[in-house]
């Protein structure tokens, strides 16, 4: 129990540190329910390569342009594979 509380406290402290660093850079902070395309538009409009993802004012993730590039490659690969399978 004490170890679990300690780990949660450390995670909260790390999340808070990341949150304040990002907030001071004026990069967007988006809700986890926000559509990906809208989040990307906000990231590009702000000229940022990273944005924070929150739920109920708690940090739940970080989205980076690198993540988006990886997602695009994966999405294209899966789409191409599905198309190839449907042709056979």
VENQUIKA-V469130 format. One record per pair of residues at least 4 apart in sequence whose C-alpha atoms are under 6 Angstrom apart, sorted by sequence separation. I is the first residue (numbers start at 0). GAP is how many residues later the second one is. D is the distance in whole Angstrom. If there is no record, write none. Layout:
i: (I & I)
gap: (GAP & GAP)
d: (D & D)
This chain:
i: (11 & 14 & 18 & 53 & 70 & 42 & 53 & 53 & 52 & 52 & 52 & 51 & 50 & 50 & 49 & 49 & 48 & 48 & 26 & 31 & 28 & 30 & 31 & 27 & 28 & 29 & 30 & 31 & 26 & 28 & 30)
gap: (4 & 4 & 4 & 4 & 4 & 5 & 5 & 6 & 7 & 8 & 9 & 10 & 11 & 12 & 13 & 14 & 15 & 16 & 21 & 21 & 22 & 22 & 22 & 23 & 23 & 23 & 23 & 23 & 24 & 24 & 24)
d: (6 & 6 & 6 & 5 & 6 & 5 & 4 & 5 & 6 & 5 & 6 & 5 & 6 & 5 & 6 & 4 & 6 & 5 & 6 & 6 & 6 & 6 & 6 & 5 & 5 & 5 & 5 & 6 & 6 & 6 & 6)
